[in-house]
Amino acid sequence: MRGRTQAPRPQPSIIEHFAKEFARFLNNVQNNEVDILGSFLIENEWEKYQKDAKDVIESLELAGFVIVPQMPTDAMVAAADQTLSKGLMGSGSRAYVTAVWGAMIAAWLESRNSNLILDIFSMALSRASNPSSRRDSSMFDASFQRFRKQSQDILAGLEKTGLAVVPDEPAPVMVSAGVAETAEHRSRTNQQIGADPSYIAKLYENMLVARPK
């Protein structure tokens, strides 16, 4: 209707995202944008796979990974450094924190080895496709690697939605990227604090705590 804008669709939770990926895979839905029945199945069955989705997130966390938005939320920016949000840099704090965060995430995505992440996804798909394997631990073997392609698709889809799987402590390449990004935001304050790698690392860790879950 003219003059009325449609409200944006809420961003699905991380658990919902993974549960829908399980529903997509187990119902053999290739493209839910054109497959009406497949889309219906995903929307009506994803809640059945919430346990599988939670298991994936827990496995990632045990391995030292968390899932975060590539564009930080307001809560993450505010948590980055309380002194920034309370006037140390004034209105420039959001631009600075967002730029540093973006540089750190980009550096990780460009340099990471995703094998462990893909193994976690593959093992989860293996369990979901054969529920009896949950009760028989002897059934876990290298056969989970047959789900590698689907795991790659899940990881790519996750990043396409604006999320990323990152380490719960910043890798050296991430800290270096954050320090380098500081040079692009020239002010007396951020030049002073951004030159300190430990400050950049703490900024990252504070933002992880405030990430949406």
C-alpha positions as a Markdown table, in Angstrom:
| # | Residue | x | y | z |
|---|---|---|---|---|
| 1 | Met | 0.0 | 0.0 | 0.0 |
| 2 | Arg | 1.3 | 3.4 | -0.9 |
| 3 | Gly | 2.7 | 5.5 | 1.9 |
| 4 | Arg | 3.1 | 2.5 | 4.2 |
| 5 | Thr | 6.5 | 0.8 | 4.6 |
| 6 | Gln | 6.7 | -2.8 | 5.5 |
| 7 | Ala | 8.3 | -3.6 | 8.8 |
| 8 | Pro | 11.7 | -5.4 | 8.4 |
| 9 | Arg | 11.7 | -9.1 | 9.2 |
| 10 | Pro | 13.3 | -9.7 | 12.6 |
| 11 | Gln | 16.8 | -11.2 | 12.4 |
| 12 | Pro | 16.5 | -14.9 | 13.3 |
| 13 | Ser | 18.3 | -16.0 | 16.4 |
| 14 | Ile | 21.5 | -18.1 | 15.9 |
| 15 | Ile | 19.8 | -21.2 | 17.1 |
| 16 | Glu | 16.9 | -20.6 | 14.7 |
| 17 | His | 19.4 | -20.1 | 11.8 |
| 18 | Phe | 21.2 | -23.5 | 12.5 |
| 19 | Ala | 17.9 | -25.3 | 13.1 |
| 20 | Lys | 16.6 | -24.2 | 9.7 |
| 21 | Glu | 19.8 | -25.4 | 8.1 |
| 22 | Phe | 19.3 | -28.8 | 9.6 |
| 23 | Ala | 15.6 | -28.8 | 8.4 |
| 24 | Arg | 16.8 | -27.7 | 4.9 |
| 25 | Phe | 19.4 | -30.5 | 4.7 |
| 26 | Leu | 17.3 | -33.3 | 6.2 |
| 27 | Asn | 14.4 | -32.4 | 3.9 |
| 28 | Asn | 16.7 | -32.2 | 0.9 |
| 29 | Val | 15.7 | -28.7 | 0.1 |
| 30 | Gln | 18.0 | -27.3 | -2.6 |
| 31 | Asn | 16.6 | -23.7 | -2.9 |
| 32 | Asn | 13.8 | -22.7 | -0.6 |
| 33 | Glu | 13.4 | -19.4 | -2.5 |
| 34 | Val | 11.9 | -21.3 | -5.5 |
| 35 | Asp | 10.9 | -24.5 | -3.8 |
| 36 | Ile | 7.6 | -23.6 | -2.1 |
| 37 | Leu | 7.1 | -27.0 | -0.5 |
| 38 | Gly | 10.7 | -27.0 | 0.7 |
| 39 | Ser | 10.2 | -23.5 | 2.2 |
| 40 | Phe | 7.0 | -24.7 | 3.9 |
| 41 | Leu | 8.8 | -27.7 | 5.4 |
| 42 | Ile | 11.7 | -25.6 | 6.7 |
| 43 | Glu | 9.4 | -23.1 | 8.4 |
| 44 | Asn | 7.2 | -25.8 | 9.9 |
| 45 | Glu | 9.9 | -28.3 | 11.0 |
| 46 | Trp | 12.9 | -26.2 | 12.1 |
| 47 | Glu | 11.8 | -26.2 | 15.8 |
| 48 | Lys | 12.4 | -30.0 | 15.8 |
| 49 | Tyr | 16.1 | -29.4 | 15.3 |
| 50 | Gln | 16.7 | -26.8 | 18.0 |
| 51 | Lys | 18.5 | -29.4 | 20.1 |
| 52 | Asp | 20.9 | -30.1 | 17.2 |
| 53 | Ala | 21.4 | -26.3 | 16.7 |
| 54 | Lys | 22.2 | -25.8 | 20.4 |
| 55 | Asp | 24.7 | -28.7 | 20.2 |
| 56 | Val | 26.5 | -27.0 | 17.4 |
| 57 | Ile | 26.8 | -23.8 | 19.3 |
| 58 | Glu | 28.0 | -25.6 | 22.4 |
| 59 | Ser | 30.6 | -27.6 | 20.4 |
| 60 | Leu | 31.9 | -24.4 | 18.8 |
| 61 | Glu | 32.3 | -22.8 | 22.2 |
| 62 | Leu | 34.1 | -25.8 | 23.6 |
| 63 | Ala | 36.5 | -25.5 | 20.7 |
| 64 | Gly | 37.1 | -21.8 | 21.4 |
| 65 | Phe | 34.7 | -20.2 | 18.9 |
| 66 | Val | 31.7 | -17.9 | 19.1 |
| 67 | Ile | 29.2 | -16.6 | 16.6 |
| 68 | Val | 29.0 | -12.8 | 16.2 |
| 69 | Pro | 27.5 | -10.3 | 13.8 |
| 70 | Gln | 30.0 | -8.9 | 11.3 |
| 71 | Met | 28.4 | -5.4 | 11.9 |
| 72 | Pro | 28.4 | -4.8 | 15.7 |
| 73 | Thr | 25.2 | -4.1 | 17.5 |
| 74 | Asp | 24.6 | -1.0 | 19.6 |
| 75 | Ala | 25.1 | -3.1 | 22.8 |
| 76 | Met | 28.5 | -4.4 | 21.5 |
| 77 | Val | 29.7 | -0.9 | 20.6 |
| 78 | Ala | 28.6 | 0.4 | 24.0 |
| 79 | Ala | 30.4 | -2.4 | 25.8 |
| 80 | Ala | 33.7 | -2.0 | 23.8 |
| 81 | Asp | 35.0 | 0.6 | 26.1 |
| 82 | Gln | 32.8 | 2.5 | 28.6 |
| 83 | Thr | 35.1 | 5.5 | 28.4 |
| 84 | Leu | 34.5 | 5.8 | 24.7 |
| 85 | Ser | 30.7 | 5.8 | 25.0 |
| 86 | Lys | 30.9 | 8.3 | 27.9 |
| 87 | Gly | 32.5 | 11.0 | 25.9 |
| 88 | Leu | 36.2 | 10.3 | 25.6 |
| 89 | Met | 35.7 | 10.4 | 21.8 |
| 90 | Gly | 32.2 | 11.6 | 21.7 |
| 91 | Ser | 30.1 | 10.7 | 18.7 |
| 92 | Gly | 33.2 | 9.4 | 16.9 |
| 93 | Ser | 33.4 | 6.3 | 19.1 |
| 94 | Arg | 30.8 | 4.3 | 17.1 |
| 95 | Ala | 32.7 | 4.9 | 13.8 |
| 96 | Tyr | 36.0 | 4.0 | 15.5 |
| 97 | Val | 34.8 | 0.9 | 17.2 |
| 98 | Thr | 32.9 | -0.3 | 14.2 |
| 99 | Ala | 35.9 | 0.2 | 11.9 |
| 100 | Val | 38.2 | -1.6 | 14.2 |
| 101 | Trp | 35.8 | -4.5 | 14.7 |
| 102 | Gly | 35.2 | -4.8 | 11.0 |
| 103 | Ala | 39.0 | -4.9 | 10.3 |
| 104 | Met | 39.5 | -7.6 | 12.9 |
| 105 | Ile | 36.7 | -9.8 | 11.6 |
| 106 | Ala | 37.8 | -9.3 | 8.0 |
| 107 | Ala | 41.4 | -10.3 | 8.9 |
| 108 | Trp | 40.2 | -13.4 | 10.6 |
| 109 | Leu | 37.9 | -14.5 | 7.7 |
| 110 | Glu | 40.8 | -14.0 | 5.2 |
| 111 | Ser | 43.4 | -15.9 | 7.2 |
| 112 | Arg | 41.6 | -18.6 | 9.1 |
| 113 | Asn | 41.7 | -22.4 | 8.7 |
| 114 | Ser | 38.1 | -23.4 | 8.8 |
| 115 | Asn | 38.7 | -27.2 | 9.0 |
| 116 | Leu | 37.8 | -27.5 | 12.7 |
| 117 | Ile | 34.6 | -25.4 | 12.2 |
| 118 | Leu | 33.6 | -27.6 | 9.2 |
| 119 | Asp | 34.3 | -30.8 | 11.2 |
| 120 | Ile | 31.9 | -29.6 | 14.0 |
| 121 | Phe | 29.2 | -28.8 | 11.4 |
| 122 | Ser | 29.8 | -32.2 | 9.7 |
| 123 | Met | 29.5 | -34.2 | 12.9 |
| 124 | Ala | 26.3 | -32.4 | 13.8 |
| 125 | Leu | 24.8 | -33.2 | 10.5 |
| 126 | Ser | 25.9 | -36.8 | 10.9 |
| 127 | Arg | 24.2 | -37.1 | 14.2 |
| 128 | Ala | 21.0 | -35.4 | 13.0 |
| 129 | Ser | 20.7 | -37.7 | 10.0 |
| 130 | Asn | 21.1 | -40.7 | 12.2 |
| 131 | Pro | 19.5 | -40.1 | 15.6 |
| 132 | Ser | 20.5 | -43.6 | 16.8 |
| 133 | Ser | 24.1 | -42.5 | 16.7 |
| 134 | Arg | 23.4 | -40.3 | 19.7 |
| 135 | Arg | 23.0 | -43.4 | 21.8 |
| 136 | Asp | 25.9 | -45.4 | 20.3 |
| 137 | Ser | 29.2 | -43.6 | 20.5 |
| 138 | Ser | 30.9 | -46.3 | 18.5 |
| 139 | Met | 29.2 | -45.1 | 15.4 |
| 140 | Phe | 31.3 | -41.9 | 15.3 |
| 141 | Asp | 34.1 | -42.3 | 12.8 |
| 142 | Ala | 35.5 | -40.5 | 9.8 |
| 143 | Ser | 32.3 | -41.0 | 7.8 |
| 144 | Phe | 31.1 | -37.6 | 9.0 |
| 145 | Gln | 33.4 | -36.2 | 6.4 |
| 146 | Arg | 30.8 | -37.1 | 3.8 |
| 147 | Phe | 28.9 | -34.0 | 5.0 |
| 148 | Arg | 31.7 | -31.7 | 4.1 |
| 149 | Lys | 30.0 | -30.0 | 1.2 |
| 150 | Gln | 26.9 | -29.3 | 3.2 |
| 151 | Ser | 29.0 | -27.9 | 6.0 |
| 152 | Gln | 30.7 | -25.6 | 3.6 |
| 153 | Asp | 27.3 | -24.4 | 2.4 |
| 154 | Ile | 26.2 | -23.8 | 6.0 |
| 155 | Leu | 29.2 | -21.8 | 6.8 |
| 156 | Ala | 28.9 | -19.7 | 3.6 |
| 157 | Gly | 25.2 | -19.2 | 4.3 |
| 158 | Leu | 25.9 | -18.1 | 7.9 |
| 159 | Glu | 28.4 | -15.4 | 6.6 |
| 160 | Lys | 26.0 | -14.3 | 3.9 |
| 161 | Thr | 23.4 | -13.4 | 6.6 |
| 162 | Gly | 26.0 | -11.2 | 8.2 |
| 163 | Leu | 27.3 | -13.5 | 10.9 |
| 164 | Ala | 30.7 | -15.0 | 11.5 |
| 165 | Val | 32.4 | -17.8 | 13.5 |
| 166 | Val | 35.3 | -16.2 | 15.3 |
| 167 | Pro | 37.8 | -17.2 | 18.1 |
| 168 | Asp | 36.8 | -16.3 | 21.6 |
| 169 | Glu | 40.2 | -14.6 | 22.0 |
| 170 | Pro | 41.6 | -12.4 | 19.2 |
| 171 | Ala | 44.2 | -14.0 | 17.0 |
| 172 | Pro | 47.4 | -12.0 | 16.4 |
| 173 | Val | 46.4 | -11.2 | 12.9 |
| 174 | Met | 43.2 | -9.7 | 14.2 |
| 175 | Val | 44.9 | -7.5 | 16.8 |
| 176 | Ser | 47.4 | -6.3 | 14.1 |
| 177 | Ala | 44.4 | -5.4 | 11.8 |
| 178 | Gly | 42.8 | -3.5 | 14.7 |
| 179 | Val | 45.9 | -1.5 | 15.4 |
| 180 | Ala | 46.4 | -0.8 | 11.7 |
| 181 | Glu | 42.8 | 0.4 | 11.3 |
| 182 | Thr | 43.3 | 2.9 | 14.1 |
| 183 | Ala | 45.7 | 4.8 | 11.9 |
| 184 | Glu | 42.8 | 5.4 | 9.5 |
| 185 | His | 40.9 | 7.3 | 12.3 |
| 186 | Arg | 43.3 | 10.1 | 13.2 |
| 187 | Ser | 42.5 | 11.8 | 16.5 |
| 188 | Arg | 44.7 | 12.3 | 19.5 |
| 189 | Thr | 42.7 | 9.9 | 21.6 |
| 190 | Asn | 42.4 | 6.9 | 19.4 |
| 191 | Gln | 45.9 | 7.2 | 18.1 |
| 192 | Gln | 47.1 | 6.9 | 21.7 |
| 193 | Ile | 44.9 | 4.0 | 22.8 |
| 194 | Gly | 44.8 | 2.2 | 19.4 |
| 195 | Ala | 48.6 | 1.9 | 19.3 |
| 196 | Asp | 48.3 | -0.5 | 22.3 |
| 197 | Pro | 47.6 | -4.1 | 21.1 |
| 198 | Ser | 46.4 | -5.1 | 24.5 |
| 199 | Tyr | 43.8 | -2.4 | 24.4 |
| 200 | Ile | 42.6 | -3.6 | 21.0 |
| 201 | Ala | 42.4 | -7.2 | 22.3 |
| 202 | Lys | 40.4 | -6.0 | 25.3 |
| 203 | Leu | 38.0 | -4.1 | 23.1 |
| 204 | Tyr | 37.3 | -7.3 | 21.1 |
| 205 | Glu | 36.7 | -9.4 | 24.2 |
| 206 | Asn | 34.3 | -6.8 | 25.7 |
| 207 | Met | 32.3 | -6.8 | 22.5 |
| 208 | Leu | 32.1 | -10.6 | 22.5 |
| 209 | Val | 30.5 | -10.5 | 25.9 |
| 210 | Ala | 27.8 | -8.2 | 24.6 |
| 211 | Arg | 27.1 | -10.1 | 21.4 |
| 212 | Pro | 23.5 | -11.3 | 20.6 |
| 213 | Lys | 22.9 | -14.9 | 21.5 |
